[in-house]
Amino acid sequence: MPWLLLLILALFGGTSHAQELTLWHAYRGSERATLESLLEAYSAEENGITVRARAIPYDGFNTKLEAAGPRGHGPDLFIAAHERLGSWVQQDLIRPNPEALSGVSETVEQALFHDGQHYGTPLAFKTLALFTNRALIDTPPTTTNALRDLAKTERDAGRVGLAYQATEPFFHAPWMNGFGGALQKEDGFALDRPGAVAALEFLVDLQSDNLLVEEPTAVLVTQLFNEGQAGMVINGPWFLGEVDPSIDLGVSPLPVISETGEAAQPYLTVEALQVSAQTAHPEAAWRLAQWLSAEPAALKRAVEGRQSVATLSVYNHPSVAGDPVLMAFQAQQASALPMPTDDRMAASWEPLARAIRRVSRGAHSPSVALAAAQTEFEVVTAPPPKPTNPTPYLVAAIALVLAGLVFIARRAWSARAAIREHAYAYAWVGPAAISMLALVVLPFTVGAAVSLFAHDNGQWTFVGLTHFWDILLARDWPITSALSFWFTLVVTVGWTLANVVAHVAIGMALAMVLRSPWLKLKGVYRVLLILPWAIPNYITALIWKGMFHRQFGAINALLDAVGIEPISWFSQFSTAFAANLITNTWLGFPFMMVVTLGALAAIPRDLEAAASLDGASGWQQFRHVTWPLLKPALLPAIILGSIWTFNMFNIIYLVSAGEPDGGTEILISEAYRWAFTRGHRYGYASAYAVLIFGVLVMYSKGTDKWLSRRAA
C-alpha cells in the first residue's frame, strides 16, 4: 500500500533531521525585538531547524543557568556577558570554540580567552563612556585636568559638575584601572595596589571640590541629566534608552588621566553566544552562532537594536559609520579593559564598594580602606572547608528518623481507638497536612541539609557542622566586626525591640484617639492611617530612601528650612539605623492600630465610666481598666509583629543597604549576602538561616511559657 508507506515516511522519516534549538537571553526592548526577528528569519531560512528564544530576567539569569544547565534542563545556547566565563568552564557548562575567532578586535578576543581556549561567539560589547548635553558642553574633555576644569565651570553655574555612580566599583573602575590599580595582574588578584590608592585620592579631590553628586544612584543620575542639572554623565549604552529625546546628546570616550598619561580604562563586557556543553545539537548551535555574528545579522542588530556589535566590518557600513553614538563606543573599546573572568571577581565588588564608601564619607584614608577591603576579600574567597566524614552524620540522621518513626508509631498505637472513631476528621486534615509537608517541612529540611555542605563553582562538599562553628565562634571576623554573627544578632534584636515598641505605642495612641466620641470623620482618618500598611512595603521603602537623600531629599530640605544642618543619613550607624526605624515604623503602626481598635470595640464603655465616677484619672482608667483588657488581643499581635520585624529584609536592603560598612544589616540580610554577593557560599548562608530559625524558635517557646504563666 503506497499511501501507508508515504504516511510512515511523513511521520518518521520526514522529521528525522528536524532540530529545535532553545536560546536563552536577557534582552529587552529593541534588542529583544531585533534578536527575535533575526531568529524567525533564520528558522525560515534553515530547513529543518527551529529556534525558540526565551527571555530570562537579567537578575536571575546566571543562577537559573547554573542550576538548570548541569541537570539537562538548560538551553542549547545562550547570550550572556563573558564575566562568568571562568565559573562556567569549571562547571562544564559551555563548549570551547571549534574555530578561531576572526573579524573582531583584540580586546573582544582577549575577553573570551580562558585557559588557552576561546569560548563563545561575540555578538556585542558594553562599556562606559562620557555622555554630554551639547547644549551645555560644547567640547568634551580629553584629559582629567580638562574634565575637572569643566566640572568646576558647571558647578559655578549651579549645576552638578560630573554625575555618575561614583561609589560603585564598576563606575569607579575607569580611574582605578587608568591609575594602574587593576584588580587582576600577573602577580595575582589584589584590591590594595598603589594605583587603586591613587584612584581613590583622585575621587576625594573631585568630592572636595564639590564636583560630584552626593549619594548617587542610577535614577538620580538620569534625573539630573534629563532636567539639565548635569551636563556630563558617565554611563553605559543602556543609558541611551533613559535619556530625554529632546536633549542634544553627545557621546565620547572617557578622558586620559593627566597624572599617568594613560586613558581611563572602563571595564568591557562582551555579550557572547555560548553553546551549552549539554546540547544535543552542537553543530547546529555553532552554525546559528556564526550566522548571528556575521555581517548581515550584525548590521541589523547595530542599526535596529542599537547594539555596539563586535563584528568590525559593520563599522565600515555608512549607516553605522555615520552614527556618532555607536562610533564613540567603538572608539572607547580600544582603551577598555576586559572584565576579568576569574571567579573571584564577583567576590571583589562588595569589599571594594565598602572601601570606596569609607573614603567617600571621610571615615578612612584610601590606603587604610583598601587594606581592610583586601582582608575582607581574602576571607570571602578563602578555600572551602576541608571535607568531613559523613558517616557519623548519616548514622545520627538514621537514628533520629527511626526514633521519630517509633515515637509516632507508639502514639498512633496507643490512640488507635480514637483514630478509628475520628477517621473522617483525619481525612479532612490530610490534604492540609500533605501540603504543609510538601511546601514547608520538605523545603526546610533540604535547606537545613545544605548548611552541611560547602559550594564552590557547582561542586558540593560535605563539611558537617563546620559552617556553624565558623559562625558561632567568629573564626572569620572579630566578634565586634559588623560582619560577625554576634554583632548582627545584637543589631537585629535592637532593631526588633525598637520597632515593636514604636509600632505598639503609636498604634495604640492612634486607636485611642480614633475611639474618642468627640472625633468627627473617623472613617476617613481610619482609611488614611491604614494606607501605609496597604501600600507594598518595597515601594514605601524606595520612597523613604529618596526622602533621606543627603543632597536632594525632602527630609534634609525640611531640616535646612528650619536652620538645621542637613544630615548624611547613611554615613554613620545611628542615623542609618534611625532611617530604617522611621521607615519601618511608618509601615508597621497601622497593623497595631487595627488590632487595638478591634480589641477596644469589645471593651464595655460602662467599665471606664464606672472608673471615672470613682475618681480615676484618664491615665488610671487606661492602666487599670483598658490595658488589662487589651493585653489578651495585643500580646499575640506583638509576638507576630516581632517575628515579622526580625526578618524584615526589604527595609534593610532598600533603605540603608546595610550602610555604613554593614553595620545596619540584620541576620536575614546577612544570610542573603553570603548566598548571592560573597562568592555564592550557599552552605554558609543556609547555616545562617538555620541559626535564625533557632533564635525564633527559642523566642516563640519563651514567650509561650511567659504567656502561659501569666494566664495561670
Buried (B, 14 or more C-beta within 10 A) or exposed (E): EEEEEEEEEEEEEEEEEEBBBBBBBBBEEBBBEBBBEBBEBBBEEBEEBBBEBEBBEEEEBBEBBBEBBBEEEBBBBBBBBBBBBBBBBBBEBBBBBEEEBEBBBEBBBEBBBBEEEBBBBBBBBBBBBBBBBEEBBEEBBBBBBBBBEBBBBBBEEEBBBBBBBBBBBBBBBBBBBBBBBBBBEEEEBBBBBEBBBBBBBBBBEBBEEEBBBBBBBBEBBBBBBBEEBBBBBBBBBEBBEBBEEEBEBBBBBBBBBBBBEBBBBBBBBBBBBBBBBBBEBBEBBBBBBEBBBBBEBBBBBBBBBBBBBBBBBBBEBEEBEEBEBBBBBBBBBEBBBBBBBBBBBBBBBBBBBBBBBBBBBEBBBBBBBBBBBBBBBBBBBEEBBEEBEBEEBEEEEEEEEEEEEEEEEEEEEEEEEEBEEEEEEEEEEEEEEEEEEEEEEEEEEEBBBBBBBBBBBBEBBBBBEBBBEBBEEBEBBEEEBBBBBBBBBEBBBEBBEBBBEBBBEBBBBBBBBBBEEEEEEBEEBBEEBBEBBEEEBEEBBBBBBBBBBBBBBEBBEEBEEEEEEBBBBBBBBEBBBBBBBBBBBBBBBBBBBBBBBEBBEEBEEEBBEEBBEEEBEEEEBBEEBBEEBBBEBBBEBBBEBBBBBBBBBBBBBBBBBBBBBBBBBBBBBBBBBBBBBBBBBBBBBBBBBBBBEEBBEEBEEEBEEEBEEEEE
